[in-house]
Amino acid sequence: MSYLQMGAAREDLLAGLSRAVVHNYLNRVVQDGKIGKVISFQGGPSLNKSVVAAFEAVVGKPIVTLPHREVMGAIGAALHARDEAEAAARRGETVKPSRFRGWSVVDAAFTHSEEVCHRNPNCHNQCKLQIYRIGGDEAIYGGECGMYESRAKSTVRAPDYNRIRQNLYFKAMQGKYRVLDEEPAQAVSAEGKKRPTLGIPRSLSFFQTGLFWVHLMDRLGFDVVITPETDNRIVDAGIEAMTCEACFPVKISHGHASKLKGRVDWLFLPMMIEMEAPPNKKGYYCPYLEANSFMLKAALKLDDKTTLMPAIYMKYGRDGLIKAFREEFARVGLPFDQKAFAAAYDEAWAAHTAFARELRSLGKTVLEKLGDRRAIVVVGRPYSAYDSRTNLNLFATFSRLGVIAIPQELLDLDPIEIEDDYPNMYWGFGDKILKTSRYINNDKRLFGLYLTSFSCGPDSFILHFFNDEMNRTGRPYLELELDEHSAGAGVETRLLAFIDVIKNQRDVRTLPQGVNVIARKAKAPLQGRTIYLPKMSQGSYALAAAFDGVGCKAEVMPTYTTAGLEFGKSNTSGKECFPCTVTTGDMFETVTKLREQGRDVENEIAFFMPETEGPCRFGQYNYLHRMLLQRYGCGGIPILSPSSEDSYRCKGFFSDEQAGQFRGLAWQAIVYTDMIEKSLWRVRPYEKVKGTTDAVFAEALREGVEATRAGGGLKLIKAARRAAAKFSAIERDEKARPLVGIVGEIYVRTHNESNQELVRTLESMGCETFTSSIGEWIDYTTHTSIEDAHGRWKDKRTWDNGRELAKSWLIGKGQRIVSKMLGLPFAKLLHGRFDHSTEHLLDLVEGIFSNHINGEAILSIGGAFAFREHGFDGVVNAMPFTCMPSTIASAILKVHMRRKMPFVDMVYDGTILPNRNTNLATFAFQAKQQQEARRNR
């Protein structure tokens, strides 16, 4: 419809749709499979001549279309049923008669009625059933779980290990809690004091750590109240409360929290930052779990003084929780007794670990009793796997079908090591999921079912790695992506098909224990290689010059080409961050072009793709890139991936001296290009001769690149002075325009191709813009590096920790000096519009967000508040589709910007949508009104 509105011919649209069908089938179904010479096209879509023609055009081979091809599957099923009946008769088995009623059924008596299902007392979905009675028989539809439609009514049931697990879970906290609206209050403590009520939502981390929290808070003297099991009313309340579009479990969390609002004295919404993990490993939760308490507080307008939100790092044990709860109790005015808390912690931890041991013991028993039978391991996060509404009663369905389904949590994963293959798997659940894949691969009886939710950020990458693991043994698995729109009947159909696949799987291979099967980290010397950088902004060219300046040849990759984008989309699922799709395409377009020139890419080039160490997905880009490079026969190309953890010092890639030289030169290059871009945005909207400012910018960029390549320093300062003078000399009309700040995900907000020329579009709508810079992110990573080094120094005052702290502090000090020297020539032109310091941004979000939650969300929120503070007229949040930090920022900014300043999310995924510019035009009009209102105050 979008392209039709823009005037595209109907024939072209239909051809495009047909080709899209073909590419979707090849990318999602065929994938790496071999395409033969004779291709028979069957099924309903084969009746569409344009789709047949598209297949022939794309695969370059003739397509055979047989008569009656649209019902070929039904004919095959009938023949299969006939063969099975004949085979059963030959074995002397009784053949069941067909259930086909014949055409006479049209004359039978027919009635229809509706009623709410109450068949399963453990289910709270309240499904409205459609009941049809035909000649004495009854057919029931409308149940979300599919139990009425199931063909497995006579099958011997298997144990429901989810229900068994849940029974054990709540038995382990018996007498320590009550369910909201189901049990009377426990009003008095053992000492005769009134027990304040404390509400814990039965959502998200509750399914992993709820047992611990119930024991802890009960021992601390609270009357613990939890919400009932998720039902449709809770789901609806959650969806209604949402201020942004997130995954289904997050929506459910809003429903549970809304049920407790105003009905308890205290609401317990911990910031779940890190789970249990060894000291040398990360165990991050996803950004949504980390920030959920602030999203809930904004959406539900929760009272800050009655909401407990301690920052939880389970990996730091008792001492870490003592610190977190002491700070949080002080914030809300509750007394804190360290001795009592330590005793409560010990009791809660004992209960938590005892339950984990009980599950492992149960899992061992299940596998021992399994014998030679096959079973399915349900892989995924606890809040997806154990909430019966989220999983659509998955385990109960398996039970009815007579299939043994084992929760991932029952497996002993401790002996399995994956660190050599996934050294930067910083998500705790991701670590467990990939270990589970190894466990499955080493037991011929086990097959995986990966349970995920639509728009689950971490799973968009983990699924690639899980698929790679399964492919190494040829082990089939099922991926189930569920959300509020999913229905049990459709899920059961997929389960039945998967069960048939498992039954027919004959050659099941395993991997030997202890073998590292994935060489992810390609290591090769950088000398003699050309380093190819992704183009994020014009600053990428200056960064390439910084590599040249330390003796490493570097070039910027071509970006966003048609072929590259098509490759990127065909090799990603569309669920990853859009920048990952773009950079994937850029890399492979580069490889293709160089190979066409006869270059030996595996020995002549390297790619530059920085990383973070969580919890954002950016840190996984280079691992997916490595996997794809290996798949397409160029796995020997190394990827240079400096980390935000040490503020991109490039340790391990260069010598210490070279690394320090590169980082200093790179920072100069970034600051310089940030300054000339700010000047471009400041002048171009007002230029009298169109194109003048772009020409000055191009010349300034060229001079900056040359000065950086020559070593920067004074040469770059002189280039900055010349650039500032030339920008200032441009003749312009200074009629004021509304000033718009742009925050959001760093790549999309600065990559003009991905954001579809957002800045120019806003300028064409009469606005002046200011975009949060790349330097802002580097400054933030330096700040966190200093904070982390200071924390290590406080914990253990060793020589190494002191040296790291001093080095981090000196880097930060050096950055400030460079920023000041290169920014000084532009001060008059920019009227002081420089990036805000990290410290100032953190101060602005105090009480609204937390610095415990690393990543871009805090910068976007703080940046928007800073723009408001400095008299801007509107804020745009530029983000890729499903970007978690930007979605979190949106959830909070929509509430705090409401009726104060125009705010709009601009979401990009490579599609061209006319309503995107319509929304932007509406925003620009509102910004103009804001400007006029500000003038009249």
LINKADA-V617575 format. One record per residue. N is the residue number from 0. RES is the residue in one small letter. PSI is psi as a letter, one per 30 degrees, with the letter a starting at -180 (NA if undefined). NEAR is the number of other C-alpha atoms within 12 Angstrom. Layout:
# LINKADA-V617575
{{N & RES & PSI & NEAR} {N & RES & PSI & NEAR}}
This chain:
# LINKADA-V617575
{{0 & m & e & 16} {1 & s & e & 17} {2 & y & e & 20} {3 & l & e & 17} {4 & q & f & 14} {5 & m & g & 14} {6 & g & g & 13} {7 & a & k & 15} {8 & a & k & 15} {9 & r & e & 16} {10 & e & e & 14} {11 & d & e & 15} {12 & l & e & 20} {13 & l & e & 22} {14 & a & e & 24} {15 & g & e & 22} {16 & l & e & 22} {17 & s & e & 27} {18 & r & e & 25} {19 & a & e & 23} {20 & v & e & 25} {21 & v & e & 30} {22 & h & e & 27} {23 & n & e & 25} {24 & y & e & 22} {25 & l & e & 22} {26 & n & e & 22} {27 & r & e & 19} {28 & v & e & 16} {29 & v & e & 16} {30 & q & c & 20} {31 & d & g & 17} {32 & g & l & 12} {33 & k & k & 12} {34 & i & k & 19} {35 & g & a & 13} {36 & k & e & 13} {37 & v & j & 15} {38 & i & k & 20} {39 & s & k & 22} {40 & f & j & 31} {41 & q & l & 25} {42 & g & l & 22} {43 & g & e & 19} {44 & p & f & 22} {45 & s & f & 29} {46 & l & f & 20} {47 & n & j & 22} {48 & k & e & 20} {49 & s & e & 24} {50 & v & e & 31} {51 & v & e & 31} {52 & a & e & 29} {53 & a & e & 31} {54 & f & e & 34} {55 & e & e & 25} {56 & a & e & 18} {57 & v & e & 24} {58 & v & f & 23} {59 & g & g & 16} {60 & k & l & 19} {61 & p & k & 20} {62 & i & k & 25} {63 & v & k & 20} {64 & t & j & 26} {65 & l & l & 16} {66 & p & k & 15} {67 & h & g & 17} {68 & r & f & 21} {69 & e & f & 20} {70 & v & g & 19} {71 & m & e & 20} {72 & g & e & 16} {73 & a & e & 16} {74 & i & e & 16} {75 & g & e & 17} {76 & a & e & 13} {77 & a & e & 15} {78 & l & e & 14} {79 & h & e & 14} {80 & a & e & 18} {81 & r & e & 18} {82 & d & e & 15} {83 & e & e & 18} {84 & a & e & 20} {85 & e & e & 17} {86 & a & e & 15} {87 & a & e & 15} {88 & a & e & 14} {89 & r & f & 12} {90 & r & f & 11} {91 & g & g & 10} {92 & e & l & 12} {93 & t & k & 13} {94 & v & k & 17} {95 & k & k & 14} {96 & p & l & 10} {97 & s & k & 11} {98 & r & g & 8} {99 & f & k & 9} {100 & r & f & 14} {101 & g & l & 10} {102 & w & f & 8} {103 & s & f & 11} {104 & v & f & 15} {105 & v & f & 11} {106 & d & f & 11} {107 & a & l & 15} {108 & a & k & 15} {109 & f & k & 17} {110 & t & l & 17} {111 & h & k & 17} {112 & s & l & 17} {113 & e & k & 18} {114 & e & l & 18} {115 & v & k & 21} {116 & c & k & 26} {117 & h & g & 15} {118 & r & e & 17} {119 & n & j & 18} {120 & p & f & 10} {121 & n & f & 22} {122 & c & k & 28} {123 & h & g & 29} {124 & n & f & 35} {125 & q & h & 24} {126 & c & k & 30} {127 & k & j & 20} {128 & l & k & 26} {129 & q & j & 22} {130 & i & k & 23} {131 & y & k & 21} {132 & r & k & 19} {133 & i & j & 19} {134 & g & h & 16} {135 & g & f & 12} {136 & d & l & 17} {137 & e & k & 18} {138 & a & k & 23} {139 & i & k & 28} {140 & y & l & 28} {141 & g & f & 27} {142 & g & k & 36} {143 & e & f & 39} {144 & c & f & 39} {145 & g & g & 35} {146 & m & f & 35} {147 & y & e & 28} {148 & e & f & 26} {149 & s & k & 29} {150 & r & g & 18} {151 & a & g & 23} {152 & k & f & 17} {153 & s & g & 11} {154 & t & k & 15} {155 & v & k & 14} {156 & r & k & 20} {157 & a & l & 26} {158 & p & k & 25} {159 & d & j & 28} {160 & y & f & 36} {161 & n & e & 40} {162 & r & e & 29} {163 & i & e & 25} {164 & r & e & 33} {165 & q & e & 30} {166 & n & e & 18} {167 & l & e & 23} {168 & y & e & 32} {169 & f & f & 28} {170 & k & e & 18} {171 & a & f & 28} {172 & m & g & 32} {173 & q & k & 18} {174 & g & f & 20} {175 & k & f & 32} {176 & y & l & 38} {177 & r & l & 29} {178 & v & k & 29} {179 & l & k & 29} {180 & d & g & 16} {181 & e & f & 13} {182 & e & k & 17} {183 & p & l & 15} {184 & a & k & 26} {185 & q & i & 26} {186 & a & f & 22} {187 & v & k & 16} {188 & s & l & 19} {189 & a & f & 15} {190 & e & g & 9} {191 & g & g & 10} {192 & k & l & 13} {193 & k & k & 16} {194 & r & j & 25} {195 & p & k & 26} {196 & t & k & 36} {197 & l & j & 41} {198 & g & k & 42} {199 & i & j & 48} {200 & p & k & 45} {201 & r & i & 46} {202 & s & l & 47} {203 & l & c & 42} {204 & s & f & 40} {205 & f & e & 35} {206 & f & f & 33} {207 & q & e & 34} {208 & t & g & 34} {209 & g & e & 41} {210 & l & e & 39} {211 & f & e & 35} {212 & w & e & 42} {213 & v & e & 44} {214 & h & e & 35} {215 & l & e & 37} {216 & m & e & 38} {217 & d & e & 37} {218 & r & f & 28} {219 & l & f & 35} {220 & g & g & 32} {221 & f & k & 35} {222 & d & j & 39} {223 & v & k & 43} {224 & v & k & 44} {225 & i & l & 41} {226 & t & l & 37} {227 & p & l & 33} {228 & e & l & 35} {229 & t & k & 42} {230 & d & a & 32} {231 & n & f & 28} {232 & r & e & 24} {233 & i & e & 36} {234 & v & e & 34} {235 & d & e & 24} {236 & a & e & 24} {237 & g & e & 35} {238 & i & e & 30} {239 & e & e & 20} {240 & a & f & 31} {241 & m & k & 37} {242 & t & g & 31} {243 & c & l & 36} {244 & e & j & 30} {245 & a & a & 38} {246 & c & l & 41} {247 & f & e & 39} {248 & p & e & 46} {249 & v & e & 48} {250 & k & e & 41} {251 & i & e & 43} {252 & s & e & 49} {253 & h & e & 45} {254 & g & e & 36} {255 & h & e & 41} {256 & a & e & 48} {257 & s & f & 37} {258 & k & f & 36} {259 & l & f & 36} {260 & k & k & 32} {261 & g & g & 19} {262 & r & g & 23} {263 & v & l & 31} {264 & d & e & 25} {265 & w & k & 34} {266 & l & k & 40} {267 & f & j & 49} {268 & l & i & 42} {269 & p & k & 38} {270 & m & j & 40} {271 & m & j & 40} {272 & i & e & 41} {273 & e & k & 38} {274 & m & a & 35} {275 & e & k & 32} {276 & a & l & 25} {277 & p & l & 18} {278 & p & e & 14} {279 & n & g & 13} {280 & k & l & 24} {281 & k & l & 33} {282 & g & h & 32} {283 & y & k & 38} {284 & y & l & 41} {285 & c & l & 41} {286 & p & e & 42} {287 & y & e & 45} {288 & l & e & 44} {289 & e & e & 43} {290 & a & g & 43} {291 & n & e & 47} {292 & s & e & 47} {293 & f & e & 47} {294 & m & e & 45} {295 & l & e & 46} {296 & k & e & 37} {297 & a & e & 33} {298 & a & e & 34} {299 & l & f & 33} {300 & k & h & 26} {301 & l & l & 30} {302 & d & k & 25} {303 & d & e & 25} {304 & k & f & 21} {305 & t & g & 28} {306 & t & j & 37} {307 & l & k & 35} {308 & m & h & 41} {309 & p & k & 34} {310 & a & j & 36} {311 & i & j & 39} {312 & y & i & 32} {313 & m & f & 35} {314 & k & f & 24} {315 & y & g & 24} {316 & g & a & 23} {317 & r & e & 28} {318 & d & e & 21} {319 & g & e & 25} {320 & l & e & 34} {321 & i & e & 30} {322 & k & e & 24} {323 & a & e & 30} {324 & f & e & 35} {325 & r & e & 28} {326 & e & e & 22} {327 & e & e & 29} {328 & f & e & 28} {329 & a & e & 18} {330 & r & e & 20} {331 & v & f & 22} {332 & g & g & 16} {333 & l & k & 20} {334 & p & k & 17} {335 & f & k & 22} {336 & d & j & 18} {337 & q & e & 21} {338 & k & e & 15} {339 & a & e & 20} {340 & f & e & 31} {341 & a & e & 26} {342 & a & e & 21} {343 & a & e & 28} {344 & y & e & 33} {345 & d & e & 26} {346 & e & e & 27} {347 & a & e & 31} {348 & w & e & 28} {349 & a & e & 22} {350 & a & e & 30} {351 & h & e & 30} {352 & t & e & 22} {353 & a & e & 21} {354 & f & e & 30} {355 & a & e & 28} {356 & r & e & 20} {357 & e & e & 23} {358 & l & e & 30} {359 & r & e & 24} {360 & s & e & 19} {361 & l & e & 26} {362 & g & e & 29} {363 & k & e & 19} {364 & t & e & 17} {365 & v & e & 28} {366 & l & e & 29} {367 & e & e & 13} {368 & k & f & 15} {369 & l & e & 23} {370 & g & b & 15} {371 & d & g & 12} {372 & r & l & 21} {373 & r & k & 31} {374 & a & l & 35} {375 & i & k & 44} {376 & v & k & 42} {377 & v & j & 41} {378 & v & k & 46} {379 & g & a & 43} {380 & r & k & 40} {381 & p & e & 35} {382 & y & f & 37} {383 & s & e & 45} {384 & a & e & 43} {385 & y & f & 42} {386 & d & j & 41} {387 & s & f & 38} {388 & r & e & 41} {389 & t & e & 48} {390 & n & g & 42} {391 & l & h & 41} {392 & n & h & 39} {393 & l & e & 47} {394 & f & e & 43} {395 & a & e & 37} {396 & t & e & 42} {397 & f & e & 45} {398 & s & e & 32} {399 & r & e & 31} {400 & l & f & 30} {401 & g & g & 27} {402 & v & k & 36} {403 & i & j & 37} {404 & a & k & 44} {405 & i & k & 46} {406 & p & k & 44} {407 & q & e & 43} {408 & e & f & 39} {409 & l & f & 33} {410 & l & k & 35} {411 & d & j & 26} {412 & l & f & 25} {413 & d & e & 18} {414 & p & f & 14} {415 & i & k & 27} {416 & e & k & 23} {417 & i & g & 33} {418 & e & e & 27} {419 & d & e & 18} {420 & d & f & 28} {421 & y & i & 35} {422 & p & f & 24} {423 & n & h & 37} {424 & m & i & 42} {425 & y & f & 39} {426 & w & k & 39} {427 & g & e & 35} {428 & f & e & 35} {429 & g & e & 43} {430 & d & e & 40} {431 & k & e & 39} {432 & i & e & 43} {433 & l & e & 39} {434 & k & e & 36} {435 & t & e & 42} {436 & s & e & 46} {437 & r & e & 47} {438 & y & e & 38} {439 & i & e & 45} {440 & n & f & 35} {441 & n & g & 27} {442 & d & j & 30} {443 & k & f & 31} {444 & r & f & 32} {445 & l & k & 43} {446 & f & k & 44} {447 & g & k & 44} {448 & l & j & 41} {449 & y & j & 41} {450 & l & k & 39} {451 & t & l & 36} {452 & s & k & 35} {453 & f & k & 31} {454 & s & g & 31} {455 & c & j & 39} {456 & g & e & 40} {457 & p & e & 45} {458 & d & f & 40} {459 & s & f & 37} {460 & f & e & 38} {461 & i & e & 41} {462 & l & e & 38} {463 & h & e & 32} {464 & f & e & 37} {465 & f & e & 42} {466 & n & e & 31} {467 & d & e & 31} {468 & e & e & 35} {469 & m & e & 35} {470 & n & f & 28} {471 & r & f & 24} {472 & t & g & 27} {473 & g & g & 22} {474 & r & j & 35} {475 & p & k & 36} {476 & y & l & 37} {477 & l & k & 31} {478 & e & k & 29} {479 & l & j & 34} {480 & e & j & 33} {481 & l & l & 31} {482 & d & a & 29} {483 & e & f & 31} {484 & h & f & 21} {485 & s & l & 24} {486 & a & k & 29} {487 & g & e & 37} {488 & a & e & 26} {489 & g & e & 26} {490 & v & e & 34} {491 & e & e & 35} {492 & t & e & 25} {493 & r & e & 24} {494 & l & e & 36} {495 & l & e & 25} {496 & a & e & 17} {497 & f & e & 27} {498 & i & e & 29} {499 & d & e & 19} {500 & v & e & 19} {501 & i & e & 29} {502 & k & e & 21} {503 & n & f & 13} {504 & q & j & 20} {505 & r & e & 15} {506 & d & j & 14} {507 & v & j & 25} {508 & r & l & 22} {509 & t & l & 26} {510 & l & k & 24} {511 & p & k & 18} {512 & q & k & 18} {513 & g & g & 16} {514 & v & k & 17} {515 & n & j & 20} {516 & v & f & 25} {517 & i & j & 26} {518 & a & i & 23} {519 & r & e & 32} {520 & k & j & 28} {521 & a & k & 29} {522 & k & k & 20} {523 & a & l & 22} {524 & p & k & 23} {525 & l & f & 30} {526 & q & k & 21} {527 & g & f & 17} {528 & r & k & 29} {529 & t & k & 34} {530 & i & k & 38} {531 & y & k & 41} {532 & l & k & 38} {533 & p & k & 40} {534 & k & j & 33} {535 & m & e & 38} {536 & s & a & 35} {537 & q & f & 40} {538 & g & f & 40} {539 & s & e & 38} {540 & y & e & 35} {541 & a & e & 43} {542 & l & e & 47} {543 & a & e & 40} {544 & a & e & 41} {545 & a & e & 42} {546 & f & e & 43} {547 & d & e & 34} {548 & g & f & 31} {549 & v & g & 29} {550 & g & g & 24} {551 & c & j & 29} {552 & k & k & 26} {553 & a & k & 33} {554 & e & l & 28} {555 & v & k & 32} {556 & m & k & 38} {557 & p & k & 31} {558 & t & k & 33} {559 & y & h & 35} {560 & t & l & 24} {561 & t & e & 17} {562 & a & e & 22} {563 & g & e & 27} {564 & l & e & 33} {565 & e & e & 26} {566 & f & e & 31} {567 & g & e & 35} {568 & k & e & 34} {569 & s & f & 29} {570 & n & g & 34} {571 & t & l & 33} {572 & s & f & 28} {573 & g & f & 34} {574 & k & f & 33} {575 & e & l & 38} {576 & c & k & 45} {577 & f & e & 41} {578 & p & e & 46} {579 & c & e & 44} {580 & t & e & 42} {581 & v & e & 45} {582 & t & e & 47} {583 & t & e & 43} {584 & g & e & 34} {585 & d & e & 37} {586 & m & e & 47} {587 & f & f & 42} {588 & e & e & 29} {589 & t & e & 36} {590 & v & e & 33} {591 & t & e & 25} {592 & k & e & 20} {593 & l & e & 22} {594 & r & e & 19} {595 & e & f & 12} {596 & q & g & 11} {597 & g & g & 12} {598 & r & k & 17} {599 & d & i & 21} {600 & v & e & 31} {601 & e & f & 31} {602 & n & f & 25} {603 & e & f & 27} {604 & i & l & 36} {605 & a & l & 42} {606 & f & l & 45} {607 & f & j & 41} {608 & m & j & 39} {609 & p & l & 30} {610 & e & l & 34} {611 & t & l & 32} {612 & e & h & 32} {613 & g & l & 36} {614 & p & g & 41} {615 & c & l & 43} {616 & r & f & 42} {617 & f & e & 41} {618 & g & f & 32} {619 & q & f & 41} {620 & y & e & 41} {621 & n & f & 40} {622 & y & e & 39} {623 & l & e & 43} {624 & h & e & 45} {625 & r & e & 38} {626 & m & e & 36} {627 & l & e & 31} {628 & l & e & 34} {629 & q & e & 24} {630 & r & e & 21} {631 & y & g & 20} {632 & g & g & 18} {633 & c & h & 28} {634 & g & f & 30} {635 & g & f & 29} {636 & i & j & 38} {637 & p & l & 37} {638 & i & k & 40} {639 & l & j & 39} {640 & s & i & 38} {641 & p & l & 27} {642 & s & k & 29} {643 & s & f & 33} {644 & e & e & 34} {645 & d & g & 36} {646 & s & h & 40} {647 & y & h & 36} {648 & r & f & 36} {649 & c & h & 30} {650 & k & k & 23} {651 & g & f & 21} {652 & f & e & 28} {653 & f & l & 25} {654 & s & l & 16} {655 & d & e & 15} {656 & e & e & 16} {657 & q & e & 24} {658 & a & e & 27} {659 & g & e & 27} {660 & q & e & 28} {661 & f & e & 35} {662 & r & e & 37} {663 & g & e & 37} {664 & l & e & 39} {665 & a & e & 45} {666 & w & e & 46} {667 & q & e & 46} {668 & a & e & 50} {669 & i & e & 43} {670 & v & e & 47} {671 & y & e & 53} {672 & t & e & 47} {673 & d & e & 43} {674 & m & e & 50} {675 & i & f & 50} {676 & e & e & 42} {677 & k & e & 40} {678 & s & e & 45} {679 & l & e & 42} {680 & w & e & 35} {681 & r & e & 44} {682 & v & e & 42} {683 & r & e & 39} {684 & p & f & 37} {685 & y & f & 30} {686 & e & k & 28} {687 & k & e & 17} {688 & v & j & 16} {689 & k & k & 17} {690 & g & f & 19} {691 & t & e & 24} {692 & t & e & 33} {693 & d & e & 26} {694 & a & e & 21} {695 & v & e & 29} {696 & f & e & 38} {697 & a & e & 24} {698 & e & e & 24} {699 & a & e & 37} {700 & l & e & 39} {701 & r & e & 27} {702 & e & e & 31} {703 & g & e & 47} {704 & v & e & 38} {705 & e & e & 27} {706 & a & e & 32} {707 & t & e & 42} {708 & r & f & 32} {709 & a & g & 24} {710 & g & f & 30} {711 & g & b & 39} {712 & g & b & 31} {713 & l & e & 19} {714 & k & e & 24} {715 & l & e & 41} {716 & i & e & 33} {717 & k & e & 25} {718 & a & e & 37} {719 & a & e & 45} {720 & r & e & 29} {721 & r & e & 26} {722 & a & e & 39} {723 & a & e & 38} {724 & a & e & 23} {725 & k & e & 28} {726 & f & e & 38} {727 & s & f & 30} {728 & a & f & 18} {729 & i & k & 30} {730 & e & k & 19} {731 & r & l & 21} {732 & d & j & 16} {733 & e & g & 16} {734 & k & k & 14} {735 & a & k & 19} {736 & r & l & 32} {737 & p & k & 37} {738 & l & k & 42} {739 & v & k & 46} {740 & g & k & 47} {741 & i & k & 44} {742 & v & a & 48} {743 & g & a & 48} {744 & e & k & 50} {745 & i & e & 38} {746 & y & e & 39} {747 & v & e & 44} {748 & r & f & 40} {749 & t & f & 38} {750 & h & j & 35} {751 & n & e & 26} {752 & e & e & 32} {753 & s & e & 39} {754 & n & g & 42} {755 & q & h & 29} {756 & e & h & 21} {757 & l & e & 40} {758 & v & e & 41} {759 & r & e & 24} {760 & t & e & 24} {761 & l & e & 41} {762 & e & e & 28} {763 & s & f & 20} {764 & m & g & 28} {765 & g & g & 29} {766 & c & l & 42} {767 & e & k & 40} {768 & t & l & 42} {769 & f & j & 44} {770 & t & k & 47} {771 & s & k & 46} {772 & s & l & 43} {773 & i & e & 39} {774 & g & e & 38} {775 & e & e & 38} {776 & w & e & 38} {777 & i & e & 41} {778 & d & e & 39} {779 & y & e & 38} {780 & t & e & 35} {781 & t & e & 37} {782 & h & e & 35} {783 & t & e & 30} {784 & s & e & 32} {785 & i & e & 32} {786 & e & e & 27} {787 & d & e & 27} {788 & a & e & 29} {789 & h & e & 25} {790 & g & e & 17} {791 & r & e & 20} {792 & w & e & 21} {793 & k & e & 14} {794 & d & e & 14} {795 & k & j & 14} {796 & r & i & 16} {797 & t & l & 15} {798 & w & e & 12} {799 & d & e & 15} {800 & n & e & 21} {801 & g & e & 22} {802 & r & e & 18} {803 & e & e & 24} {804 & l & e & 30} {805 & a & e & 20} {806 & k & e & 24} {807 & s & e & 32} {808 & w & e & 26} {809 & l & e & 20} {810 & i & e & 30} {811 & g & e & 31} {812 & k & e & 19} {813 & g & e & 22} {814 & q & e & 34} {815 & r & e & 29} {816 & i & e & 19} {817 & v & e & 31} {818 & s & e & 37} {819 & k & e & 23} {820 & m & e & 25} {821 & l & f & 37} {822 & g & f & 39} {823 & l & e & 28} {824 & p & f & 30} {825 & f & f & 38} {826 & a & e & 25} {827 & k & e & 18} {828 & l & e & 28} {829 & l & f & 27} {830 & h & h & 17} {831 & g & g & 19} {832 & r & i & 32} {833 & f & l & 34} {834 & d & k & 37} {835 & h & k & 32} {836 & s & l & 30} {837 & t & e & 33} {838 & e & e & 25} {839 & h & e & 23} {840 & l & e & 34} {841 & l & e & 32} {842 & d & e & 22} {843 & l & f & 27} {844 & v & g & 29} {845 & e & k & 18} {846 & g & f & 24} {847 & i & e & 35} {848 & f & l & 40} {849 & s & k & 34} {850 & n & f & 32} {851 & h & f & 29} {852 & i & j & 39} {853 & n & l & 38} {854 & g & a & 43} {855 & e & f & 48} {856 & a & e & 47} {857 & i & e & 46} {858 & l & e & 50} {859 & s & e & 48} {860 & i & e & 49} {861 & g & e & 45} {862 & g & e & 44} {863 & a & e & 46} {864 & f & e & 38} {865 & a & e & 37} {866 & f & e & 37} {867 & r & e & 31} {868 & e & e & 21} {869 & h & g & 23} {870 & g & g & 25} {871 & f & l & 37} {872 & d & f & 41} {873 & g & l & 48} {874 & v & k & 50} {875 & v & k & 50} {876 & n & j & 49} {877 & a & k & 46} {878 & m & l & 41} {879 & p & l & 39} {880 & f & k & 36} {881 & t & g & 38} {882 & c & k & 48} {883 & m & e & 44} {884 & p & e & 45} {885 & s & e & 46} {886 & t & e & 43} {887 & i & e & 49} {888 & a & e & 51} {889 & s & e & 46} {890 & a & e & 41} {891 & i & e & 40} {892 & l & e & 44} {893 & k & e & 31} {894 & v & e & 30} {895 & h & f & 29} {896 & m & f & 29} {897 & r & k & 18} {898 & r & g & 13} {899 & k & e & 25} {900 & m & k & 36} {901 & p & k & 38} {902 & f & k & 42} {903 & v & k & 40} {904 & d & k & 40} {905 & m & j & 40} {906 & v & k & 37} {907 & y & k & 37} {908 & d & g & 31} {909 & g & f & 30} {910 & t & l & 21} {911 & i & j & 20} {912 & l & k & 22} {913 & p & e & 18} {914 & n & f & 18} {915 & r & e & 26} {916 & n & e & 27} {917 & t & e & 17} {918 & n & e & 23} {919 & l & e & 36} {920 & a & e & 26} {921 & t & e & 21} {922 & f & e & 33} {923 & a & e & 38} {924 & f & e & 26} {925 & q & e & 29} {926 & a & e & 37} {927 & k & e & 29} {928 & q & e & 22} {929 & q & e & 30} {930 & q & e & 28} {931 & e & e & 19} {932 & a & e & 17} {933 & r & e & 20} {934 & r & e & 15} {935 & n & f & 8} {936 & r & NA & 7}}
